[in-house]
Amino acid sequence: MLDPETFQQIANRLPDLMGTDGAAEEAIKEWQAANVRAVTFRYPRDPKPADPAVTVKYYAETKVPLAVLYKHLRCLRYQCSEEVPAAETLEHERVLAHINTIAERVACMCVEELPEYDQAPWGSPYDYTPTAGV
């Protein structure tokens, strides 16, 4: 199960990805519930954890780098991939799809931060000159 600190780090970055209309708060609540649902269904003998007190901070002082956020989202997706009760499958799949969408957006942002991205041509192979070591 993701620990509260990891969820808080995700929550601090969500407004950058989802805006400030309350979608980030709703997403983090759904993602936490999906994480608990999947892990407790998979490991029913383990004690059910208390919901971590995570709040979305629109102007967080510290934000994890995008690569760290991406890895957090991959871990969350992996943990949420556990089987869930049949009655909850559709809702759970909707939440997983949302996590995947946000993770894909973060992955693209990670690539766009690379120096090679700025150096790459925009659609024309004739504009590209390879540099040493690439």
mmCIF file of the C-alpha atoms, coordinates in Angstrom:
data_MODEL
# 
_entry.id   MODEL 
# 
loop_
_atom_site.group_PDB 
_atom_site.id 
_atom_site.type_symbol 
_atom_site.label_atom_id 
_atom_site.label_alt_id 
_atom_site.label_comp_id 
_atom_site.label_asym_id 
_atom_site.label_entity_id 
_atom_site.label_seq_id 
_atom_site.pdbx_PDB_ins_code 
_atom_site.Cartn_x 
_atom_site.Cartn_y 
_atom_site.Cartn_z 
_atom_site.occupancy 
_atom_site.B_iso_or_equiv 
_atom_site.pdbx_formal_charge 
_atom_site.auth_seq_id 
_atom_site.auth_comp_id 
_atom_site.auth_asym_id 
_atom_site.auth_atom_id 
_atom_site.pdbx_PDB_model_num 
ATOM 1   C CA . MET A 1 1   ? 0.000   0.000   0.000   1.00 0.00 ? 1   MET A CA 1 
ATOM 2   C CA . LEU A 1 2   ? 1.298   3.448   -0.813  1.00 0.00 ? 2   LEU A CA 1 
ATOM 3   C CA . ASP A 1 3   ? 2.328   5.292   2.294   1.00 0.00 ? 3   ASP A CA 1 
ATOM 4   C CA . PRO A 1 4   ? 0.767   8.663   3.234   1.00 0.00 ? 4   PRO A CA 1 
ATOM 5   C CA . GLU A 1 5   ? 3.929   10.591  2.315   1.00 0.00 ? 5   GLU A CA 1 
ATOM 6   C CA . THR A 1 6   ? 3.889   9.195   -1.220  1.00 0.00 ? 6   THR A CA 1 
ATOM 7   C CA . PHE A 1 7   ? 0.196   10.028  -1.599  1.00 0.00 ? 7   PHE A CA 1 
ATOM 8   C CA . GLN A 1 8   ? 0.920   13.537  -0.336  1.00 0.00 ? 8   GLN A CA 1 
ATOM 9   C CA . GLN A 1 9   ? 3.682   13.958  -2.916  1.00 0.00 ? 9   GLN A CA 1 
ATOM 10  C CA . ILE A 1 10  ? 1.253   12.889  -5.640  1.00 0.00 ? 10  ILE A CA 1 
ATOM 11  C CA . ALA A 1 11  ? -1.426  15.220  -4.277  1.00 0.00 ? 11  ALA A CA 1 
ATOM 12  C CA . ASN A 1 12  ? 0.979   18.179  -4.312  1.00 0.00 ? 12  ASN A CA 1 
ATOM 13  C CA . ARG A 1 13  ? 1.516   17.767  -8.067  1.00 0.00 ? 13  ARG A CA 1 
ATOM 14  C CA . LEU A 1 14  ? -2.062  16.994  -9.149  1.00 0.00 ? 14  LEU A CA 1 
ATOM 15  C CA . PRO A 1 15  ? -3.223  20.620  -9.450  1.00 0.00 ? 15  PRO A CA 1 
ATOM 16  C CA . ASP A 1 16  ? -0.462  21.149  -12.043 1.00 0.00 ? 16  ASP A CA 1 
ATOM 17  C CA . LEU A 1 17  ? -2.008  18.358  -14.079 1.00 0.00 ? 17  LEU A CA 1 
ATOM 18  C CA . MET A 1 18  ? -5.709  18.721  -13.380 1.00 0.00 ? 18  MET A CA 1 
ATOM 19  C CA . GLY A 1 19  ? -6.414  22.367  -12.596 1.00 0.00 ? 19  GLY A CA 1 
ATOM 20  C CA . THR A 1 20  ? -7.974  23.872  -9.514  1.00 0.00 ? 20  THR A CA 1 
ATOM 21  C CA . ASP A 1 21  ? -11.642 22.990  -9.914  1.00 0.00 ? 21  ASP A CA 1 
ATOM 22  C CA . GLY A 1 22  ? -11.729 20.222  -7.326  1.00 0.00 ? 22  GLY A CA 1 
ATOM 23  C CA . ALA A 1 23  ? -10.786 17.431  -9.735  1.00 0.00 ? 23  ALA A CA 1 
ATOM 24  C CA . ALA A 1 24  ? -7.482  16.872  -7.935  1.00 0.00 ? 24  ALA A CA 1 
ATOM 25  C CA . GLU A 1 25  ? -9.211  16.349  -4.575  1.00 0.00 ? 25  GLU A CA 1 
ATOM 26  C CA . GLU A 1 26  ? -11.673 13.905  -6.100  1.00 0.00 ? 26  GLU A CA 1 
ATOM 27  C CA . ALA A 1 27  ? -8.892  12.023  -7.895  1.00 0.00 ? 27  ALA A CA 1 
ATOM 28  C CA . ILE A 1 28  ? -6.690  11.567  -4.828  1.00 0.00 ? 28  ILE A CA 1 
ATOM 29  C CA . LYS A 1 29  ? -9.666  10.279  -2.794  1.00 0.00 ? 29  LYS A CA 1 
ATOM 30  C CA . GLU A 1 30  ? -10.582 7.806   -5.547  1.00 0.00 ? 30  GLU A CA 1 
ATOM 31  C CA . TRP A 1 31  ? -6.980  6.687   -5.980  1.00 0.00 ? 31  TRP A CA 1 
ATOM 32  C CA . GLN A 1 32  ? -6.517  6.112   -2.252  1.00 0.00 ? 32  GLN A CA 1 
ATOM 33  C CA . ALA A 1 33  ? -9.765  4.139   -2.097  1.00 0.00 ? 33  ALA A CA 1 
ATOM 34  C CA . ALA A 1 34  ? -8.705  2.035   -5.096  1.00 0.00 ? 34  ALA A CA 1 
ATOM 35  C CA . ASN A 1 35  ? -5.337  1.339   -3.476  1.00 0.00 ? 35  ASN A CA 1 
ATOM 36  C CA . VAL A 1 36  ? -6.957  0.225   -0.215  1.00 0.00 ? 36  VAL A CA 1 
ATOM 37  C CA . ARG A 1 37  ? -9.640  -1.793  -2.040  1.00 0.00 ? 37  ARG A CA 1 
ATOM 38  C CA . ALA A 1 38  ? -7.156  -3.722  -4.194  1.00 0.00 ? 38  ALA A CA 1 
ATOM 39  C CA . VAL A 1 39  ? -4.546  -4.411  -1.536  1.00 0.00 ? 39  VAL A CA 1 
ATOM 40  C CA . THR A 1 40  ? -7.012  -5.384  1.198   1.00 0.00 ? 40  THR A CA 1 
ATOM 41  C CA . PHE A 1 41  ? -8.852  -7.696  -1.194  1.00 0.00 ? 41  PHE A CA 1 
ATOM 42  C CA . ARG A 1 42  ? -5.552  -9.329  -2.152  1.00 0.00 ? 42  ARG A CA 1 
ATOM 43  C CA . TYR A 1 43  ? -4.321  -9.555  1.450   1.00 0.00 ? 43  TYR A CA 1 
ATOM 44  C CA . PRO A 1 44  ? -7.496  -9.972  3.538   1.00 0.00 ? 44  PRO A CA 1 
ATOM 45  C CA . ARG A 1 45  ? -5.669  -11.058 6.693   1.00 0.00 ? 45  ARG A CA 1 
ATOM 46  C CA . ASP A 1 46  ? -3.608  -7.887  6.889   1.00 0.00 ? 46  ASP A CA 1 
ATOM 47  C CA . PRO A 1 47  ? -5.129  -5.102  8.970   1.00 0.00 ? 47  PRO A CA 1 
ATOM 48  C CA . LYS A 1 48  ? -6.945  -2.491  6.920   1.00 0.00 ? 48  LYS A CA 1 
ATOM 49  C CA . PRO A 1 49  ? -5.009  0.765   7.118   1.00 0.00 ? 49  PRO A CA 1 
ATOM 50  C CA . ALA A 1 50  ? -6.581  4.021   8.167   1.00 0.00 ? 50  ALA A CA 1 
ATOM 51  C CA . ASP A 1 51  ? -7.124  6.466   5.338   1.00 0.00 ? 51  ASP A CA 1 
ATOM 52  C CA . PRO A 1 52  ? -4.100  8.739   5.238   1.00 0.00 ? 52  PRO A CA 1 
ATOM 53  C CA . ALA A 1 53  ? -4.830  12.388  5.852   1.00 0.00 ? 53  ALA A CA 1 
ATOM 54  C CA . VAL A 1 54  ? -3.768  13.714  2.467   1.00 0.00 ? 54  VAL A CA 1 
ATOM 55  C CA . THR A 1 55  ? -4.760  17.152  1.272   1.00 0.00 ? 55  THR A CA 1 
ATOM 56  C CA . VAL A 1 56  ? -4.270  18.627  -2.156  1.00 0.00 ? 56  VAL A CA 1 
ATOM 57  C CA . LYS A 1 57  ? -2.063  21.687  -1.860  1.00 0.00 ? 57  LYS A CA 1 
ATOM 58  C CA . TYR A 1 58  ? -2.483  24.074  -4.740  1.00 0.00 ? 58  TYR A CA 1 
ATOM 59  C CA . TYR A 1 59  ? 0.608   26.034  -3.864  1.00 0.00 ? 59  TYR A CA 1 
ATOM 60  C CA . ALA A 1 60  ? 2.797   23.363  -2.302  1.00 0.00 ? 60  ALA A CA 1 
ATOM 61  C CA . GLU A 1 61  ? 6.204   24.601  -1.251  1.00 0.00 ? 61  GLU A CA 1 
ATOM 62  C CA . THR A 1 62  ? 7.934   21.428  -2.344  1.00 0.00 ? 62  THR A CA 1 
ATOM 63  C CA . LYS A 1 63  ? 7.017   19.283  -5.286  1.00 0.00 ? 63  LYS A CA 1 
ATOM 64  C CA . VAL A 1 64  ? 8.719   16.075  -6.301  1.00 0.00 ? 64  VAL A CA 1 
ATOM 65  C CA . PRO A 1 65  ? 10.366  16.022  -9.730  1.00 0.00 ? 65  PRO A CA 1 
ATOM 66  C CA . LEU A 1 66  ? 8.198   14.726  -12.551 1.00 0.00 ? 66  LEU A CA 1 
ATOM 67  C CA . ALA A 1 67  ? 10.236  11.519  -12.850 1.00 0.00 ? 67  ALA A CA 1 
ATOM 68  C CA . VAL A 1 68  ? 9.568   10.755  -9.175  1.00 0.00 ? 68  VAL A CA 1 
ATOM 69  C CA . LEU A 1 69  ? 5.870   11.512  -9.652  1.00 0.00 ? 69  LEU A CA 1 
ATOM 70  C CA . TYR A 1 70  ? 5.789   9.169   -12.649 1.00 0.00 ? 70  TYR A CA 1 
ATOM 71  C CA . LYS A 1 71  ? 7.366   6.369   -10.625 1.00 0.00 ? 71  LYS A CA 1 
ATOM 72  C CA . HIS A 1 72  ? 4.885   6.964   -7.782  1.00 0.00 ? 72  HIS A CA 1 
ATOM 73  C CA . LEU A 1 73  ? 2.010   6.680   -10.264 1.00 0.00 ? 73  LEU A CA 1 
ATOM 74  C CA . ARG A 1 74  ? 3.457   3.467   -11.740 1.00 0.00 ? 74  ARG A CA 1 
ATOM 75  C CA . CYS A 1 75  ? 3.702   2.001   -8.243  1.00 0.00 ? 75  CYS A CA 1 
ATOM 76  C CA . LEU A 1 76  ? 0.128   3.059   -7.482  1.00 0.00 ? 76  LEU A CA 1 
ATOM 77  C CA . ARG A 1 77  ? -1.073  1.507   -10.741 1.00 0.00 ? 77  ARG A CA 1 
ATOM 78  C CA . TYR A 1 78  ? 0.775   -1.720  -9.969  1.00 0.00 ? 78  TYR A CA 1 
ATOM 79  C CA . GLN A 1 79  ? -0.711  -1.971  -6.487  1.00 0.00 ? 79  GLN A CA 1 
ATOM 80  C CA . CYS A 1 80  ? -4.190  -1.144  -7.752  1.00 0.00 ? 80  CYS A CA 1 
ATOM 81  C CA . SER A 1 81  ? -3.924  -3.900  -10.349 1.00 0.00 ? 81  SER A CA 1 
ATOM 82  C CA . GLU A 1 82  ? -4.768  -6.509  -7.744  1.00 0.00 ? 82  GLU A CA 1 
ATOM 83  C CA . GLU A 1 83  ? -8.095  -8.220  -8.216  1.00 0.00 ? 83  GLU A CA 1 
ATOM 84  C CA . VAL A 1 84  ? -11.081 -6.511  -6.594  1.00 0.00 ? 84  VAL A CA 1 
ATOM 85  C CA . PRO A 1 85  ? -14.563 -7.799  -5.720  1.00 0.00 ? 85  PRO A CA 1 
ATOM 86  C CA . ALA A 1 86  ? -16.653 -8.350  -8.844  1.00 0.00 ? 86  ALA A CA 1 
ATOM 87  C CA . ALA A 1 87  ? -19.247 -5.773  -7.804  1.00 0.00 ? 87  ALA A CA 1 
ATOM 88  C CA . GLU A 1 88  ? -16.555 -3.080  -7.753  1.00 0.00 ? 88  GLU A CA 1 
ATOM 89  C CA . THR A 1 89  ? -14.746 -4.010  -10.977 1.00 0.00 ? 89  THR A CA 1 
ATOM 90  C CA . LEU A 1 90  ? -16.209 -1.358  -13.313 1.00 0.00 ? 90  LEU A CA 1 
ATOM 91  C CA . GLU A 1 91  ? -15.579 1.511   -10.917 1.00 0.00 ? 91  GLU A CA 1 
ATOM 92  C CA . HIS A 1 92  ? -12.102 0.208   -10.188 1.00 0.00 ? 92  HIS A CA 1 
ATOM 93  C CA . GLU A 1 93  ? -11.277 -0.034  -13.901 1.00 0.00 ? 93  GLU A CA 1 
ATOM 94  C CA . ARG A 1 94  ? -12.445 3.559   -14.392 1.00 0.00 ? 94  ARG A CA 1 
ATOM 95  C CA . VAL A 1 95  ? -10.088 4.721   -11.632 1.00 0.00 ? 95  VAL A CA 1 
ATOM 96  C CA . LEU A 1 96  ? -7.195  2.707   -13.106 1.00 0.00 ? 96  LEU A CA 1 
ATOM 97  C CA . ALA A 1 97  ? -7.803  4.274   -16.501 1.00 0.00 ? 97  ALA A CA 1 
ATOM 98  C CA . HIS A 1 98  ? -7.650  7.710   -14.902 1.00 0.00 ? 98  HIS A CA 1 
ATOM 99  C CA . ILE A 1 99  ? -4.363  6.904   -13.163 1.00 0.00 ? 99  ILE A CA 1 
ATOM 100 C CA . ASN A 1 100 ? -3.000  5.679   -16.524 1.00 0.00 ? 100 ASN A CA 1 
ATOM 101 C CA . THR A 1 101 ? -4.089  8.878   -18.274 1.00 0.00 ? 101 THR A CA 1 
ATOM 102 C CA . ILE A 1 102 ? -2.369  11.081  -15.719 1.00 0.00 ? 102 ILE A CA 1 
ATOM 103 C CA . ALA A 1 103 ? 0.746   8.869   -15.702 1.00 0.00 ? 103 ALA A CA 1 
ATOM 104 C CA . GLU A 1 104 ? 0.933   9.123   -19.510 1.00 0.00 ? 104 GLU A CA 1 
ATOM 105 C CA . ARG A 1 105 ? 0.703   12.904  -19.289 1.00 0.00 ? 105 ARG A CA 1 
ATOM 106 C CA . VAL A 1 106 ? 3.506   12.948  -16.698 1.00 0.00 ? 106 VAL A CA 1 
ATOM 107 C CA . ALA A 1 107 ? 5.670   10.670  -18.880 1.00 0.00 ? 107 ALA A CA 1 
ATOM 108 C CA . CYS A 1 108 ? 5.280   13.091  -21.797 1.00 0.00 ? 108 CYS A CA 1 
ATOM 109 C CA . MET A 1 109 ? 6.211   15.993  -19.528 1.00 0.00 ? 109 MET A CA 1 
ATOM 110 C CA . CYS A 1 110 ? 9.335   14.080  -18.424 1.00 0.00 ? 110 CYS A CA 1 
ATOM 111 C CA . VAL A 1 111 ? 10.408  13.625  -22.032 1.00 0.00 ? 111 VAL A CA 1 
ATOM 112 C CA . GLU A 1 112 ? 9.743   17.282  -22.832 1.00 0.00 ? 112 GLU A CA 1 
ATOM 113 C CA . GLU A 1 113 ? 12.149  18.285  -20.044 1.00 0.00 ? 113 GLU A CA 1 
ATOM 114 C CA . LEU A 1 114 ? 15.055  16.440  -21.713 1.00 0.00 ? 114 LEU A CA 1 
ATOM 115 C CA . PRO A 1 115 ? 17.592  18.538  -23.630 1.00 0.00 ? 115 PRO A CA 1 
ATOM 116 C CA . GLU A 1 116 ? 17.367  16.062  -26.522 1.00 0.00 ? 116 GLU A CA 1 
ATOM 117 C CA . TYR A 1 117 ? 13.692  16.891  -26.890 1.00 0.00 ? 117 TYR A CA 1 
ATOM 118 C CA . ASP A 1 118 ? 14.475  20.545  -27.577 1.00 0.00 ? 118 ASP A CA 1 
ATOM 119 C CA . GLN A 1 119 ? 17.208  19.509  -30.005 1.00 0.00 ? 119 GLN A CA 1 
ATOM 120 C CA . ALA A 1 120 ? 15.024  17.066  -31.912 1.00 0.00 ? 120 ALA A CA 1 
ATOM 121 C CA . PRO A 1 121 ? 13.495  18.183  -35.212 1.00 0.00 ? 121 PRO A CA 1 
ATOM 122 C CA . TRP A 1 122 ? 9.807   18.850  -35.483 1.00 0.00 ? 122 TRP A CA 1 
ATOM 123 C CA . GLY A 1 123 ? 8.674   16.250  -37.989 1.00 0.00 ? 123 GLY A CA 1 
ATOM 124 C CA . SER A 1 124 ? 11.397  16.689  -40.595 1.00 0.00 ? 124 SER A CA 1 
ATOM 125 C CA . PRO A 1 125 ? 14.377  14.314  -40.689 1.00 0.00 ? 125 PRO A CA 1 
ATOM 126 C CA . TYR A 1 126 ? 16.243  16.881  -42.785 1.00 0.00 ? 126 TYR A CA 1 
ATOM 127 C CA . ASP A 1 127 ? 16.475  19.270  -39.830 1.00 0.00 ? 127 ASP A CA 1 
ATOM 128 C CA . TYR A 1 128 ? 18.252  16.737  -37.620 1.00 0.00 ? 128 TYR A CA 1 
ATOM 129 C CA . THR A 1 129 ? 21.995  16.599  -37.149 1.00 0.00 ? 129 THR A CA 1 
ATOM 130 C CA . PRO A 1 130 ? 23.099  13.928  -34.661 1.00 0.00 ? 130 PRO A CA 1 
ATOM 131 C CA . THR A 1 131 ? 25.367  15.131  -31.894 1.00 0.00 ? 131 THR A CA 1 
ATOM 132 C CA . ALA A 1 132 ? 28.298  13.197  -30.455 1.00 0.00 ? 132 ALA A CA 1 
ATOM 133 C CA . GLY A 1 133 ? 27.350  10.615  -27.865 1.00 0.00 ? 133 GLY A CA 1 
ATOM 134 C CA . VAL A 1 134 ? 23.710  10.359  -28.897 1.00 0.00 ? 134 VAL A CA 1 
# 
